Amino acid sequence: MTCPKLCVVVGATGAMGTEFTRRLVRRGLRVIAVARNAEDLKTLAAENSLIIPCVADISEDSAIEAISAYVDAPIRMAVFAAGLPVRGSADTISPGELAVGANIKVGGLVRLLHAVRGQLVPGSRFVAVAGSLGFEPGPLDAAPGTVNAAVFNLMRQLSALYGPKGITTHTIAPGPVDTPRLRKFVETEAAETGRDLDTIWERYRAKTTLGRLPTLDELGWILEMLLAPEASVLHGSVLNVDAGTRHGVQ
């Protein structure tokens, strides 16, 4: 059987999703790039003819049909890399924002599955990005801690559901990564607390045993590694790419 050449990346215009998309097309794979902003998608798609822009809001069920309309061949890899837009502690977060986060990352993950499941074949990879805060949340991590814990749980369910069909599932669990999104969070925290930016960055670095944050390039390498046939042995795995942030035992 010819190895499938079609991939799907949800959250393709984010820093992580863009890195994933670029790496996949460099491997000669077609990528259905899914995001909400048509202009950002147009810019990304202009980089390579293998990038197929798909405007869809993964927080809505209409995304299932929007994505599936482009899925015209067996899937090599489907990647869920959409970010979480809510933050705050249990004391400060609006309770409804927890539902918003769950709808995007948990509901969105299921929407991606429903969009591609008809073209998942033995050897297909189904990959989700979930933060390490789902294992070890801090006091200010009500949404990412709770929602990512649900993502881990759902992906374990999918490993049991799809593993017997030869379709492998993988969860990439980065800690803080140096991205524009994280820098924006740091700037917001500095403005809200009056703390120095360097002090906040040092707090992030101090949590890692390597003394530095993981990079987008390293995350991209992890994703690309999963394309190898030998990566099937990592079925159901959680790949912690956190430079030694997480200290607990799974």
Buried (B, 14 or more C-beta within 10 A) or exposed (E): EEEBBBBBBBBBBBBBBBBBBBBBBEBEBBBBBBBBEEEBBEEBBEEBEBBBBBBBBBBBEEBBEBBBEBBEEBBBBBBBBBBBEBBBBBEEBEEEBBEBBBBBBBBBBBBBBBBBBEBBBEBBBBBBBBBBBBBBBEEBBBBBBBBBBBBBEBBBEBBEEBBEEEBBBBBBBBBBBBBEBBEEBBEEBBEEEEEEEEEBBEEBBEBBEEEEBBBBEBBBEBBBEBBEEEBBEBBBBBBBBBBBBBEEEE
